[in-house]
């Protein structure tokens, strides 16, 4: 990945800096765009960034397959909402005659990965209060989750599935609550656009069926609904819903992945198998008892019973009003 001049069909020459936005992933890196010297419109280069693929991601037949997917996405953009945006591919990028990546909108300056919101010590981010235990912090977290749920609902309504839905693939502006979904070129696209499978997700966000279904099986929104529930649980407690120390006689459950396979949700029917349940889990019952049935549905009810993004959004909005009125 390096800075240089690339060619965009829509913007012409595209100057890309070496400034990397976020960490470099397995497929490539996201870099800042600095100028569109041939574009005479009012487009501001600083509002855009470029994903440049690594060599392994576009070697051989992979290059044509990725380009075909980018074209399909470019022609079928999802409309942004008032508080959420999609980092959707806008234009392919070439180096010489070779496809090497794509352009997309950049998240609002000051945005950060939601991975920073789910760690136990997250209290203030960019001056905004996100304390897990303070009313203002809880309101701000509920507002963020409302926006996330609205965006996920729109993407699912279009027939797409994230497959690898996790905090690091969502950026948020702490002061405004605005959300941007990123890493979208790894989506499983709607069958209406062609066959575009997605790579499997991150183990600690993958549902139990991930370990029994064929790897190439198309995923339904229920897959994302499990990941989303894990994500939301972390947002309100600061800990993973399967994090705890199992009793000595319970074997083969050393990792979060093992506990997900064994369906050992700490707030569910298998809770008695835990010797130690860390204190942050108690935030659910203390502050959000109304959400307990939804989490049990998500983690114990099976794929067809998991709450949808719309279900979560409605409940978050109700709770937000309740906390504000307290």
N, C-alpha and C positions, 0 to 999 in steps of 0.2 A: 504494500500500500504506500503510495507516495504522491506528493503534490505534483501538479502539472496542468497542462492544457488538455481538455477532453472536448468531445463534440457531442452536442445534444441536438436531436432533430427539431426540437421546439425552441431552444434558446441559442443555438449556434455554439460558438466557442464558449467553454465553461472553464473558468480558472478555479482550481481546487487547492486549498492550502494543506499543509501537513498537520493542521490542528485537528486532533481526533476528538470526536464527541462521544464520550463514554469509552468503555473498554472494547478492545478488538475481540470479535467473536470468532467462532470456528469457521464461519463462511467468509468473513471479511471485516472491513472497518467502515465506520461512518465518519466522513470528513467535512469540514466547513467549506462552502462555496464562497469565493471572494469577489467574483465579477462575471458578468455576461457582456463582454465588450462589444459584441455584434447585435445585442438586443436593444432596441430603441424605445421599448415600452417603459412603463413605470415600475417594472419588476425590480425589487430590491434583493440583490444577491445574498445579503446576510440573512434573509428569511428562508434560505434553502440550504440543504446539505446533500451529500452524495454518498451512496453506499457503493463501495468498490469491492468486488469479490476477490478473494484470494485465488491463487492458481488452482488449487484442488477443487474449488467449488464450481469452476467452469471448464474443467479439462474435458476433452473428448466431446461426447454427445451432450454433456451437461450444459454446455454453453447455449446450444440451440433450445434445449428444454427450458432453461431459465428465461431466455429471451421470449419464448412463446408465452410463458406465464406472465412476464412483465407486460407484454402487449395486451393480454387478456385483462389484466388488472387496470391498465391505463385506460382502456375503453369502457370499463365498467366501475367507475369510481363510486364509492359510497359517500353520501352527503354528510358533512360534519354537522354536529349539533351545537347548541349555544354554549355548552360547557365541555365539549369533547371534540377532538379531531382525530383523524386517521393519518398516519404517516404513509400515505398511499403512493406507490410509484407513479410519477408524473411524466417522466421521459427517460428513455434508455440513454446510456452514456457509452461512447465509443472512444477507443484509443486507436487511431488509424482507422481501419475498417472493422475492428474487432469489438464486439460487445463486451463491456467490462463491469457494468453496474447501472445504477439509475439515480435520478434526482427525486427528491421528495421535500416537502415542507419541513422546516426546522421547528422544534417545539419552542414555545415562548421563552425568551431569555429569563433565566432564574429557575427554570424547571429542573427537577431532579428525579431520579429513579424512585419508584415507590418502594424499592428495596430499603431505602433509608427511613421509611415510615413504619416498617414492621419490626425493626429491631427493638429490644426491650427498653433501651435508653432514649428513644426518640420522644423528645418533649417540645422542642422548638426548632423549626426549620425555616430559614430565611425570615426569622422574626415572628412567624405565625405560631400560635399555640396548638400543639398536637399532643399534649400530655394525655396519656391513656386514662388518668384518674381525675382529671379536672373537667368540669362541665363544658367550658369553652373548647378544650381539646377534643372532647367526645363529639361535640357539635361539628367541629371542623372535619373530623374523621368521617362522620356520617354523611356530610355533604360531599366529600370526595367519593365515597362509596356509591352515593346516588348517581354521580356523574359517570363512574365506571360502569355501573349497572345499565345506565341508559345507552352507553356506547356499545357494550356487549350485546344488548338487546337488538340494536340496529344492525350489527354485523350478523347476528344469527338470523334475523328476519330476512337478510339478503341471501341466506343459504350457505354462508361460510362458517368455518370452524377454526378457532385459533390452534388447537392441539397442544401448543406449548405456551399456555397462558400462565404467567407468573409475574411477580412484582417488577422484575427488571425489564419487562417488556411494556411497562406503562410508565409514562413520565407525568409528573404533576407540578403545577406551579403553586407553591404553598400559600401565597398571599391571595390568589384569586380562585383556587380550586379547579382551574382548567386542566384538562387531561389530554394527553396525546398517546395513542396506541402506536407502538413501533414494532419493528421486525416483522412487518406484515407480509413480506415476500415469502415467508415460511408457512403462510396459511394453507389450509385445505380449502380450495375454492369451491364454490357451488358447482354441482354437476352440469348446470346450464352453460357454464363457460368452458367445459371440457374436463378431462381427467387430470387433475393437478393434486396429487397426494401430498401430504405433509410429513416431515420427519417426526418421530415420536418425541414426546415432551421431556420434561425434567422429572426424574423419578419421584421426588417428594411432592409433586403436584399431579401425578398420574393416578387415575382411578384403579381400583382392584382389577377390573376387566382387562387392563392393559397387559396383565401377566398371563392371561389365558387366551385372548383373542389373537388371531394371526396378525403379524406385524403390518401386513399390507391391507388390512381391512379398513374401509372408509370409516371415519369417525363421525359420530352424531354430536349435536350440541350437548348431549348429556355428559360427554367427556369433559368439555369446558366447564360444565356446571359443577363438576367435582372440583376441578382446579380453582374455579372462582370461589367456591365455599372455603377452601383452604386459605386462599388469599384473604378473604374477608375476615376469617377467624383470626388470622395474624394481625390484620389491621385494627381489630378491637381488643386483642389481648396481648400482642407482642410475642406470641409463641405459636408454634405449629400445633395443630389439633391432635397430632399423634405423638407428641413429645412427652415422654415420661420414662420412668425406670420400671421395667417389668419385674414381677416377682421371680424368685429364683427358679421355681419349677416351670416357668413359661420360657421355653427355649425357641431359638430360631427367630427372635424378634429384636435383633441388635440395632437395626437401622430404622429410620422413618419409613423407608420403602418396605421393609419386612412387616412393620406394624400396619401399613396400609393394606398389604396383601392379607394379613390376618384379621382385618376389619376391627382393629383395636382403637377405635376413637375414644379418647379419654372421658368424654361425656356421655358415652353410650352403654350398651349392654355388656361390653367387655371391660368396663372400667375396673372391675374387681381384680383383673389380672395385673394391675399396676401396684407396685410397692410404693412408689413416689409419684405424685402428680404435682408438678411445680406450681407455685403460687399464682403466676400470671394467668393460669387457666380460670381462676376464680373470678376474674373480671367479667366473664360472660354472665354468670349467675347474679353477680352484684349489680352490674350496670345495664345489662341487656337480656333479662330473662325471657323477653318476648321472642328473642331470636333462637332460643334453645330448640324449639320444635323444628325450625328450618334446618339447623345444622344436623340434627338427628336424621331428618329426611335425606339430606345431602350425603351423609356418611354411612347411613345404615339402610336406607330405603331402596337401594338398587337404582340402576340408570334411569328407569322411567319415572321414578318418584322424586328426583332431585329438583329443587326449586329453580325456576327460570330466572334470568336476569331481571325480568319485569317483576316477578314475585319479590325478589330482594329489594329492588328499587322502591317499591311501594312501602315495604316495611321500614326501610331506612328513613324514608321521608316522614312517616308517621312518628318514628322514634325521635327524629330531629325536632319536630314540633313539640313533642312531649318534654324533651330536655330543655328546650328554650323556654317553655312555660313553667318549668319547675322553680 
